[in-house]
Amino acid sequence: MGILKGKDRLFYLGLFTFFYWLADTYYKIFILSEPSKLFWYSSVGLFFVSVGLFRRSSLLLTAMFCMLVINESIWTLSFFSNLLLKNDIFYVASYAFNPQYPKLGLFITMYHLALVPSAIIGLITIKKIHKFGWFLAFVVALTFAYLAYFFPDSKENINCIQRVTKGSCELYFSFLYNYDKPLRIFLAAILLMILVYIPINILLLKLAKKLKWQ
């Protein structure tokens, strides 16, 4: 006997991720007073994963998997290397281990660990991969990168928009910092689409075909 039927499983998982999005939103707006932090790639993904689970949307879940799997895998490896080895291999989640980092912030930032597993559970449950998930991933990434650029009221380098000399943003396309910000954002989104979103979407489609989902 299954613990929960597919529909119920996605509904409750959607509630869980949506609760985390609400907590993340409250924390960033009312405690940190930095609403622009909601434009972080992962925070945006958390919201769309929740909607995708509620709506059982293959388009949203495919898009979010394409958009998040590499970033969140890096964050997860960074987190557990800190936790288990006391050595951060990527310097992405190290902020969570700062003694000065608020306990509430630590609780909320743990949503990173649930993003990709939630999308995977959703896709396995509905047994469908959308062939245009890559395009929605591109649109979402581009839109919120520009929002982070046009509403720069945060002390943080949201979505690596600003030029930096060190830090986790160096993991990405550092050579793009030779271009002005508006063009840099567009080029980064294009590269992500070509090098990340499309290949991952193709691999998902091939896997779904092999599993006879579609």
Summary of the structure (lengths in Angstrom):
residues: 214
radius of gyration: 17.4
end to end distance: 25.6
largest distance: 57.5
contacts: 662
relative contact order: 0.14
helix: 75%
strand: 0%
